[in-house]
Amino acid sequence: MKILRPFATTAAVFFPEGKLPDGTCEFATKKCSKGCYIKEDYEYDEEISIPMVEKKEIYIDFITRPTLSICYSIQQELAELRTSILHWFGSGDCVTNEMGRIVAIIRMLKSGSFGKITQMGFTRNVKLWELYKDIFVLSVDDKKDIAYRTGMFAIADYEKRITRLHNPLYKVRSDLCGPYSCRDSKDSSMERAINCKACLRLKLCCFDRR
């Protein structure tokens, strides 16, 4: 069984969505549960149309198989998918009880022992985000949820089905993402089809880290 799936030119980790105990969205809000893009687009987007039983198998593999073995699988599957970008949580999230395991995998991959791997992703787990602000964007429902924190945030507009990327310290370049393109709220000429490899190369969207 493959533990990564192709997703917008990345290789993504798809854990089961939904609240505990059946899903891994421990920190989900009513808003995001209702507007979840996995539910909205499941029938139309083949990249995210992964059966729940498979996502549960992937999750169990991640939390039970030895960390080194998981990292070797990630290295191999990234090569097979011809990408260097590991996308954490195409669906689901990191639950508190398994955070140590996820952190161990992230840390081992960051060591460089498995080649050049760019890790990125979205989470509602504040503790995970605080540990790896260079990797994760913190998903929130509203700008007021940011409070006095600094870092990269994703503010979802569920009606328009877009995510606004926000950093309190600077304006993110190409800060509007979804459902089919990335674009800039100030510069209409920057609209492009979603392509994480291009965003990484050009340092746009969630790769605009300064």
Backbone as JSON, one array per atom type, in Angstrom:
{
  "sequence": "MKILRPFATTAAVFFPEGKLPDGTCEFATKKCSKGCYIKEDYEYDEEISIPMVEKKEIYIDFITRPTLSICYSIQQELAELRTSILHWFGSGDCVTNEMGRIVAIIRMLKSGSFGKITQMGFTRNVKLWELYKDIFVLSVDDKKDIAYRTGMFAIADYEKRITRLHNPLYKVRSDLCGPYSCRDSKDSSMERAINCKACLRLKLCCFDRR",
  "N": [[0.83, -1.21, 0.0], [0.51, 2.2, -0.85], [1.66, 5.05, 0.88], [1.58, 7.71, 0.36], [-0.04, 10.15, -1.72], [-0.63, 11.56, -4.99], [-0.92, 15.1, -5.23], [-1.67, 18.13, -6.34], [0.92, 18.55, -7.55], [2.48, 17.72, -5.46], [3.4, 15.21, -3.0], [1.14, 13.81, -0.98], [0.05, 13.37, 2.43], [-2.64, 11.61, 3.4], [-4.81, 11.49, 5.9], [-7.57, 10.06, 7.76], [-10.41, 12.11, 7.59], [-12.57, 14.09, 9.74], [-14.14, 14.17, 13.01], [-12.71, 12.93, 16.12], [-13.62, 9.67, 17.37], [-13.3, 8.44, 14.89], [-12.16, 9.95, 12.86], [-9.31, 12.18, 12.27], [-9.4, 14.81, 12.82], [-9.02, 16.45, 15.26], [-9.02, 19.08, 16.14], [-10.93, 20.37, 14.75], [-13.37, 22.82, 13.77], [-16.85, 23.81, 13.96], [-17.36, 25.24, 11.69], [-15.32, 24.53, 9.82], [-15.73, 21.82, 9.64], [-18.22, 21.69, 8.46], [-17.76, 22.98, 6.01], [-15.78, 21.5, 4.78], [-13.45, 20.78, 2.27], [-12.86, 18.27, 1.32], [-15.2, 16.82, 1.6], [-16.86, 18.36, 0.0], [-15.74, 18.21, -2.59], [-15.32, 15.56, -3.19], [-16.56, 13.79, -5.04], [-15.8, 14.84, -7.46], [-13.12, 15.46, -7.73], [-10.42, 13.67, -8.48], [-7.98, 13.39, -7.22], [-8.42, 13.69, -4.5], [-10.28, 11.81, -3.99], [-10.19, 9.5, -2.2], [-10.86, 6.46, -0.74], [-12.27, 6.15, 2.55], [-11.49, 3.91, 4.02], [-8.96, 3.35, 3.03], [-7.56, 5.63, 3.8], [-7.61, 5.31, 6.53], [-6.04, 3.04, 6.77], [-3.58, 4.06, 5.89], [-3.1, 5.91, 7.92], [-2.89, 4.24, 10.21], [-0.61, 2.84, 9.46], [1.32, 4.89, 9.52], [1.42, 5.46, 12.26], [2.14, 3.13, 13.5], [4.17, 1.67, 12.2], [7.76, 1.36, 12.21], [9.61, 4.4, 12.56], [11.87, 4.88, 10.91], [11.41, 3.12, 8.79], [9.04, 4.21, 7.72], [10.05, 6.66, 6.81], [11.83, 5.82, 4.82], [9.97, 4.77, 3.03], [8.59, 7.11, 2.34], [10.63, 8.53, 1.06], [11.06, 6.86, -1.19], [8.51, 6.89, -2.42], [8.15, 9.59, -3.0], [10.06, 9.88, -5.0], [8.95, 8.18, -6.93], [6.65, 9.61, -7.55], [7.74, 11.78, -8.64], [8.4, 14.21, -7.35], [9.62, 16.56, -4.93], [8.32, 17.5, -2.82], [6.75, 17.09, 0.19], [3.59, 16.87, 1.35], [1.91, 17.6, 4.14], [-1.0, 16.33, 5.41], [-3.24, 16.2, 3.4], [-5.74, 15.51, 3.85], [-7.46, 15.24, 7.02], [-5.56, 15.43, 10.14], [-2.99, 16.13, 12.59], [-3.22, 14.38, 15.49], [-3.31, 14.89, 19.06], [-2.42, 12.71, 20.67], [-0.75, 11.28, 18.97], [1.21, 12.95, 18.23], [3.92, 12.91, 18.91], [4.94, 10.83, 17.31], [4.51, 11.83, 14.69], [6.1, 14.12, 14.78], [8.59, 12.93, 15.12], [8.95, 11.7, 12.64], [8.94, 13.94, 10.94], [11.22, 15.27, 11.92], [13.25, 13.39, 11.37], [13.17, 13.32, 8.58], [13.94, 15.93, 8.08], [16.59, 15.83, 8.66], [18.18, 15.38, 6.5], [19.1, 12.96, 5.68], [17.61, 11.54, 3.9], [17.7, 12.65, 1.44], [16.97, 15.69, -0.44], [14.19, 17.0, 0.75], [11.29, 18.85, 0.68], [9.21, 19.86, 3.12], [5.84, 20.64, 3.74], [2.65, 22.05, 4.7], [-0.71, 22.04, 6.14], [-2.31, 22.67, 9.21], [-4.39, 22.38, 12.15], [-3.46, 21.98, 14.58], [-2.08, 23.59, 17.06], [0.22, 23.31, 18.64], [1.88, 21.65, 17.1], [2.24, 23.31, 14.9], [3.57, 25.47, 16.14], [5.98, 24.27, 16.75], [7.05, 23.74, 14.23], [7.04, 26.08, 12.41], [8.23, 26.75, 10.08], [7.44, 24.88, 8.33], [4.64, 24.39, 8.52], [1.38, 25.81, 7.92], [-0.95, 27.52, 9.84], [-4.24, 26.68, 10.12], [-7.12, 28.62, 10.37], [-10.37, 29.95, 11.29], [-11.02, 32.6, 11.22], [-9.69, 35.95, 11.12], [-9.48, 37.01, 13.65], [-8.86, 34.86, 15.19], [-6.18, 34.6, 15.16], [-4.98, 36.18, 17.06], [-2.28, 37.22, 19.03], [-0.3, 35.91, 17.73], [2.5, 35.04, 15.6], [3.44, 34.16, 12.3], [2.62, 31.92, 9.58], [-0.66, 31.89, 8.32], [-3.76, 30.31, 7.43], [-6.72, 31.37, 6.26], [-9.89, 30.41, 5.83], [-12.37, 30.89, 3.32], [-15.32, 29.73, 3.12], [-17.59, 29.97, 1.53], [-16.75, 31.12, -0.89], [-14.89, 29.28, -1.45], [-12.1, 29.54, -1.17], [-8.79, 30.01, 0.12], [-7.24, 32.31, 2.2], [-3.99, 33.33, 2.54], [-2.12, 34.47, 5.23], [0.18, 36.58, 6.84], [1.11, 38.27, 9.69], [3.32, 39.94, 9.6], [4.05, 40.63, 7.02], [2.78, 41.11, 3.63], [1.62, 38.3, 2.04], [2.83, 36.97, -0.97], [0.87, 36.23, -3.75], [-1.58, 35.43, -2.41], [-4.1, 34.25, -2.33], [-5.69, 31.21, -2.55], [-7.09, 28.53, -4.35], [-10.3, 27.46, -5.7], [-9.13, 26.35, -7.94], [-7.0, 27.83, -8.75], [-4.1, 29.87, -7.93], [-3.79, 33.14, -6.74], [-3.17, 36.71, -6.54], [-4.21, 39.06, -4.16], [-3.81, 41.73, -4.62], [-2.62, 42.01, -7.08], [-3.73, 41.25, -10.06], [-2.52, 40.06, -12.23], [-1.06, 37.95, -11.39], [-2.34, 35.51, -11.27], [-2.44, 32.01, -11.42], [-2.67, 28.54, -12.38], [-3.12, 26.09, -9.84], [-0.12, 24.97, -8.58], [2.15, 23.54, -6.8], [4.89, 23.05, -7.05], [5.76, 25.12, -8.71], [5.14, 27.31, -7.1], [6.89, 26.87, -4.98], [9.36, 27.18, -6.28], [9.17, 29.86, -7.07], [8.73, 31.09, -4.7], [6.13, 31.68, -3.62], [2.76, 32.03, -2.27], [2.19, 29.66, 0.28], [4.85, 29.19, 0.42], [6.13, 31.54, 0.61], [8.19, 32.6, 2.61], [9.63, 34.73, 4.89]],
  "CA": [[0.0, 0.0, 0.0], [1.21, 3.47, -0.9], [1.27, 5.92, 2.0], [1.46, 9.07, -0.17], [-0.86, 10.25, -2.94], [-0.37, 12.8, -5.73], [-1.82, 16.2, -4.87], [-1.2, 19.46, -6.79], [2.36, 18.39, -7.8], [3.15, 17.26, -4.25], [3.01, 13.89, -2.52], [0.42, 14.2, 0.22], [-0.37, 12.43, 3.46], [-4.08, 11.69, 3.59], [-5.34, 10.81, 7.06], [-9.04, 10.13, 7.76], [-10.99, 13.37, 8.07], [-13.68, 13.94, 10.68], [-13.82, 14.27, 14.43], [-12.35, 11.7, 16.82], [-12.48, 8.75, 17.19], [-13.21, 7.86, 13.54], [-11.27, 10.77, 12.05], [-8.14, 12.74, 12.96], [-9.57, 16.27, 12.91], [-9.24, 16.72, 16.68], [-9.17, 20.51, 16.39], [-11.88, 20.92, 13.78], [-14.45, 23.67, 14.25], [-18.11, 23.57, 13.26], [-17.25, 25.88, 10.38], [-14.5, 23.76, 8.87], [-16.37, 20.51, 9.46], [-19.33, 21.87, 7.52], [-17.29, 23.42, 4.69], [-14.6, 20.7, 4.42], [-13.34, 20.61, 0.81], [-12.86, 16.84, 1.01], [-16.61, 16.44, 1.44], [-17.45, 19.13, -1.1], [-15.18, 17.89, -3.9], [-14.96, 14.15, -3.24], [-17.08, 13.14, -6.24], [-15.35, 15.51, -8.68], [-11.66, 15.62, -7.76], [-9.87, 12.33, -8.32], [-6.83, 13.39, -6.32], [-8.85, 13.57, -3.11], [-11.3, 10.77, -3.9], [-9.54, 8.33, -1.6], [-11.8, 5.85, 0.19], [-11.95, 6.31, 3.96], [-10.8, 2.72, 4.51], [-7.56, 3.48, 2.65], [-6.96, 6.68, 4.64], [-7.41, 4.72, 7.86], [-4.89, 2.15, 6.66], [-2.4, 4.93, 5.82], [-2.91, 6.46, 9.26], [-2.4, 3.16, 11.08], [0.76, 2.57, 9.04], [2.16, 5.97, 10.01], [1.57, 5.49, 13.72], [2.57, 1.84, 14.04], [5.4, 1.18, 11.58], [8.95, 2.09, 12.67], [9.83, 5.71, 11.94], [12.85, 4.76, 9.83], [10.74, 2.46, 7.67], [8.13, 5.2, 7.12], [10.85, 7.65, 6.09], [12.3, 5.19, 3.58], [8.82, 4.7, 2.11], [8.35, 8.47, 1.86], [11.7, 8.82, 0.09], [10.8, 6.09, -2.4], [7.27, 7.32, -3.08], [8.4, 10.92, -3.58], [10.77, 9.65, -6.27], [7.99, 7.61, -7.88], [5.71, 10.66, -7.95], [8.57, 12.81, -9.28], [8.3, 15.48, -6.63], [10.41, 16.61, -3.69], [7.48, 18.18, -1.84], [5.89, 16.27, 1.03], [2.46, 17.71, 1.79], [1.26, 17.04, 5.31], [-2.43, 16.39, 5.65], [-4.19, 16.49, 2.33], [-6.98, 15.43, 4.65], [-7.15, 14.9, 8.4], [-4.65, 16.3, 10.88], [-2.15, 15.48, 13.6], [-3.9, 14.34, 16.79], [-2.4, 15.1, 20.19], [-1.84, 11.46, 21.15], [0.24, 10.75, 18.03], [2.06, 14.04, 17.8], [5.32, 12.49, 19.04], [5.3, 10.04, 16.14], [4.58, 12.71, 13.52], [7.28, 14.97, 14.98], [9.78, 12.09, 14.89], [9.08, 11.54, 11.19], [9.34, 15.25, 10.4], [12.6, 15.54, 12.32], [14.14, 12.49, 10.64], [13.22, 13.78, 7.18], [14.67, 17.2, 8.05], [18.01, 15.59, 8.92], [18.89, 15.33, 5.23], [19.52, 11.59, 5.4], [16.75, 10.95, 2.86], [17.73, 13.53, 0.28], [16.37, 17.0, -0.27], [12.73, 16.92, 0.81], [10.62, 20.06, 1.18], [7.98, 19.53, 3.83], [4.92, 21.76, 3.89], [1.33, 21.54, 5.02], [-1.69, 22.83, 6.88], [-2.76, 21.99, 10.42], [-5.06, 23.14, 13.2], [-2.76, 21.62, 15.81], [-1.24, 24.76, 17.35], [1.52, 22.87, 19.18], [2.68, 21.2, 15.97], [2.57, 24.52, 14.13], [4.58, 26.25, 16.87], [7.26, 23.55, 16.64], [7.54, 23.77, 12.85], [6.44, 27.19, 11.66], [8.87, 26.78, 8.76], [6.77, 23.86, 7.52], [3.19, 24.4, 8.57], [0.49, 26.97, 7.96], [-2.0, 27.25, 10.82], [-5.58, 26.93, 9.57], [-8.05, 29.27, 11.3], [-11.63, 30.33, 10.65], [-11.19, 34.04, 11.18], [-8.48, 36.69, 11.45], [-9.43, 37.23, 15.1], [-8.3, 33.66, 15.82], [-4.72, 34.7, 15.13], [-4.6, 36.85, 18.31], [-0.97, 37.87, 18.97], [0.66, 34.97, 17.18], [3.16, 35.38, 14.34], [3.67, 32.99, 11.47], [1.76, 31.85, 8.41], [-2.01, 31.45, 8.65], [-4.69, 30.08, 6.33], [-8.07, 31.76, 6.66], [-10.76, 29.86, 4.8], [-13.65, 31.48, 2.94], [-15.99, 28.51, 2.68], [-18.56, 30.27, 0.48], [-16.02, 31.32, -2.14], [-14.01, 28.12, -1.57], [-10.72, 29.96, -1.3], [-8.03, 30.2, 1.36], [-6.38, 33.5, 2.2], [-2.78, 33.14, 3.33], [-1.87, 35.72, 5.94], [1.26, 36.7, 7.81], [0.99, 39.61, 10.28], [4.54, 40.73, 9.41], [4.17, 41.06, 5.63], [1.74, 40.59, 2.76], [2.05, 37.1, 1.32], [2.7, 37.06, -2.42], [-0.08, 35.24, -4.26], [-2.14, 35.07, -1.1], [-5.41, 33.6, -2.45], [-5.48, 29.89, -3.13], [-8.24, 27.65, -4.49], [-10.19, 26.01, -5.74], [-8.39, 25.85, -9.1], [-5.86, 28.69, -9.06], [-3.52, 30.73, -6.9], [-3.74, 34.49, -7.25], [-2.78, 37.73, -5.58], [-5.33, 39.97, -3.88], [-3.47, 43.08, -5.07], [-2.08, 41.99, -8.44], [-4.52, 40.26, -10.81], [-1.69, 39.41, -13.25], [-0.33, 36.83, -10.79], [-3.16, 34.3, -11.18], [-1.91, 30.82, -12.08], [-3.23, 27.27, -11.94], [-2.45, 25.58, -8.64], [1.06, 24.17, -8.88], [3.01, 23.77, -5.64], [6.29, 23.1, -7.48], [6.02, 26.47, -9.2], [5.11, 28.21, -5.94], [8.14, 26.66, -4.25], [10.45, 27.78, -7.05], [9.01, 31.32, -7.11], [8.51, 31.54, -3.32], [4.8, 32.27, -3.56], [1.78, 31.35, -1.41], [2.71, 29.21, 1.58], [6.31, 29.13, 0.36], [6.65, 32.91, 0.77], [8.67, 32.7, 4.0], [10.68, 35.77, 4.98]],
  "C": [[0.87, 1.26, 0.0], [0.72, 4.36, 0.24], [1.17, 7.39, 1.6], [0.63, 9.04, -1.44], [-0.55, 11.56, -3.65], [-1.41, 13.87, -5.41], [-1.19, 17.53, -5.25], [0.32, 19.53, -6.9], [3.16, 18.07, -6.53], [2.79, 15.79, -4.03], [2.41, 14.11, -1.13], [0.1, 13.03, 1.15], [-1.86, 12.64, 3.68], [-4.49, 10.82, 4.78], [-6.87, 10.91, 7.03], [-9.55, 11.44, 8.34], [-12.15, 13.08, 9.02], [-13.2, 13.98, 12.12], [-13.43, 12.9, 14.99], [-13.62, 10.98, 17.27], [-12.32, 8.22, 15.77], [-12.26, 8.64, 12.63], [-10.11, 11.29, 12.87], [-8.23, 14.25, 13.11], [-9.95, 16.68, 14.35], [-9.58, 18.18, 16.94], [-10.14, 21.18, 15.41], [-12.93, 21.78, 14.47], [-15.73, 23.3, 13.49], [-18.04, 24.09, 11.83], [-16.48, 25.01, 9.39], [-15.08, 22.37, 8.65], [-17.48, 20.59, 8.42], [-18.83, 22.18, 6.11], [-16.11, 22.63, 4.17], [-14.56, 20.42, 2.91], [-13.3, 19.14, 0.42], [-14.28, 16.36, 0.78], [-17.21, 17.1, 0.21], [-17.02, 18.58, -2.48], [-14.91, 16.4, -4.12], [-15.38, 13.49, -4.55], [-16.46, 13.67, -7.54], [-13.83, 15.61, -8.82], [-11.01, 14.27, -7.47], [-8.69, 12.29, -7.36], [-7.24, 13.21, -4.86], [-9.91, 12.49, -2.91], [-10.69, 9.46, -3.41], [-10.51, 7.72, -0.6], [-11.34, 5.96, 1.64], [-11.17, 5.1, 4.49], [-9.31, 2.79, 4.18], [-6.86, 4.53, 3.52], [-6.72, 6.16, 6.06], [-6.22, 3.78, 7.87], [-3.58, 2.95, 6.62], [-2.08, 5.46, 7.21], [-2.33, 5.42, 10.22], [-0.95, 2.83, 10.76], [1.71, 3.62, 9.61], [2.41, 5.87, 11.51], [2.03, 4.16, 14.32], [3.89, 1.34, 13.45], [6.6, 1.97, 12.1], [9.2, 3.37, 11.87], [10.77, 5.62, 10.75], [12.23, 4.14, 8.6], [9.79, 3.4, 6.95], [8.92, 6.2, 6.29], [11.43, 7.08, 4.79], [11.17, 5.1, 2.55], [8.52, 6.07, 1.52], [9.38, 8.84, 0.8], [11.42, 8.13, -1.25], [9.57, 6.59, -3.15], [7.38, 8.73, -3.64], [9.09, 10.77, -4.93], [9.81, 9.1, -7.32], [7.03, 8.66, -8.41], [6.42, 11.86, -8.56], [8.34, 14.19, -8.66], [9.18, 15.41, -5.4], [9.6, 17.23, -2.55], [6.57, 17.18, -1.12], [4.83, 17.17, 1.65], [1.76, 17.02, 2.95], [-0.23, 17.37, 5.33], [-3.24, 16.97, 4.49], [-5.6, 16.36, 2.87], [-6.58, 15.0, 6.05], [-6.14, 15.84, 9.01], [-3.81, 15.46, 11.83], [-2.87, 15.54, 14.95], [-2.87, 14.41, 17.91], [-1.69, 13.82, 20.59], [-0.74, 10.89, 20.25], [1.21, 11.81, 17.55], [3.55, 13.67, 17.88], [5.79, 11.7, 17.84], [5.46, 10.92, 14.91], [5.81, 13.6, 13.6], [8.56, 14.18, 14.7], [10.02, 11.89, 13.4], [9.56, 12.84, 10.55], [10.81, 15.52, 10.69], [13.59, 14.66, 11.55], [14.28, 12.91, 9.18], [14.0, 15.08, 7.04], [16.18, 17.01, 8.21], [18.84, 15.59, 7.64], [19.33, 13.94, 4.83], [18.74, 10.94, 4.26], [16.67, 11.83, 1.62], [17.04, 14.86, 0.59], [14.85, 16.88, -0.38], [12.2, 18.23, 1.39], [9.31, 19.64, 1.82], [7.13, 20.8, 3.97], [3.56, 21.19, 4.28], [0.49, 22.49, 5.85], [-2.17, 22.02, 8.08], [-3.57, 22.95, 11.29], [-4.47, 22.81, 14.57], [-1.74, 22.73, 16.12], [0.15, 24.35, 17.84], [2.44, 22.39, 18.06], [3.14, 22.39, 15.14], [3.66, 25.33, 14.83], [5.95, 25.6, 16.81], [7.89, 23.73, 15.27], [6.83, 24.83, 12.03], [7.05, 27.31, 10.27], [8.22, 25.8, 7.8], [5.28, 24.13, 7.4], [2.57, 25.79, 8.5], [-0.62, 26.6, 8.95], [-3.36, 27.64, 10.24], [-6.48, 27.5, 10.66], [-9.31, 29.68, 10.54], [-11.74, 31.83, 10.42], [-9.89, 34.73, 11.61], [-8.34, 36.91, 12.96], [-8.84, 36.03, 15.83], [-6.78, 33.69, 15.88], [-4.19, 35.28, 16.44], [-3.23, 37.51, 18.13], [0.1, 36.94, 18.41], [1.31, 35.53, 15.9], [3.48, 34.08, 13.61], [2.74, 33.04, 10.27], [0.41, 31.23, 8.78], [-2.82, 31.26, 7.36], [-6.09, 30.37, 6.84], [-9.03, 31.35, 5.55], [-12.01, 30.7, 4.58], [-14.45, 30.34, 2.32], [-17.01, 28.77, 1.58], [-17.88, 30.42, -0.87], [-15.06, 30.17, -2.43], [-12.58, 28.53, -1.89], [-10.09, 30.06, 0.09], [-7.16, 31.42, 1.21], [-5.19, 33.24, 3.11], [-2.37, 34.48, 3.92], [-0.68, 35.59, 6.87], [1.21, 38.12, 8.37], [2.18, 40.52, 9.99], [4.72, 41.23, 7.99], [3.01, 40.49, 4.82], [2.31, 39.41, 1.97], [1.82, 37.3, -0.18], [1.86, 35.91, -2.94], [-0.8, 34.6, -3.07], [-3.52, 34.41, -1.15], [-5.26, 32.28, -3.19], [-6.79, 29.11, -3.18], [-9.39, 28.3, -5.24], [-9.33, 25.5, -6.9], [-7.14, 26.69, -9.42], [-5.34, 29.37, -7.8], [-3.42, 32.12, -7.5], [-3.42, 35.47, -6.14], [-3.92, 38.73, -5.41], [-5.07, 41.39, -4.36], [-3.03, 43.14, -6.53], [-2.76, 40.88, -9.25], [-3.68, 39.52, -11.85], [-0.99, 38.17, -12.71], [-1.14, 35.54, -10.71], [-2.59, 33.17, -12.03], [-2.65, 29.6, -11.58], [-2.45, 26.77, -10.74], [-1.33, 24.63, -9.03], [2.08, 24.44, -7.78], [4.49, 23.8, -6.01], [6.66, 24.5, -7.95], [6.06, 27.47, -8.04], [6.38, 28.08, -5.11], [9.29, 27.36, -4.96], [10.4, 29.3, -7.02], [8.79, 31.94, -5.74], [7.2, 32.33, -3.2], [3.94, 31.47, -2.59], [2.42, 30.91, -0.11], [4.21, 29.03, 1.59], [6.95, 30.52, 0.46], [7.03, 33.11, 2.24], [9.82, 33.71, 4.05], [11.1, 35.96, 6.43]]
}
